[in-house]
Amino acid sequence: MFYYMSKVAVVYYSGTGNTEAMAEAVVEGAKEAGAETDLIFSDDFSASKLDDYDAVGFGCPAMGDEVLEESSFEPMFEECEGKLSGRKIAIFGSYEWNDGQWIEDWEDRCKEAGAVLVYEKLPAYDAPEEETLEKCRALGKALANS
């Protein structure tokens, strides 16, 4: 019997380590579900790599006035946006001020691009607590099983 192992990329930017901790938990969940998983910093990913994966988890904290990180993550994500139609993705990240509007706006962009969100958007206030890390693992499993 042929068994197909899904391939998942977890692409993230982290300034303080909070979103990185979330990304690592997403990878754990995807691996637990049997996926081949790559953890990739946003500088090292581009739209041309999307075809190498069955599903992608994107992680980015809120920056400035509730926007995605502008020097590394935003240019990479903007490049990927045109190729997200029909792709299985999930989004996550941390924030430390305001109300998390950045992830609402980001989710809208993903939907407008035609992406298939396999898990609800996952924001974490400040450092992710164990409950949030469990949700990150569940997000990883959703990516692996999508």
URVENKA-V107859 format. One record per helix or strand of 3 or more residues. SS is the DSSP state (a for helix, b for strand). FROM is the first residue (numbers start at 1). TO is the last residue. If there is no record, write none. Layout:
ss->[SS	SS]
from->[FROM	FROM]
to->[TO	TO]
This chain:
ss->[b	a	b	a	a	b	a	b	a	b	a]
from->[7	18	36	42	47	55	73	88	101	122	130]
to->[12	32	41	44	52	59	81	95	112	125	145]
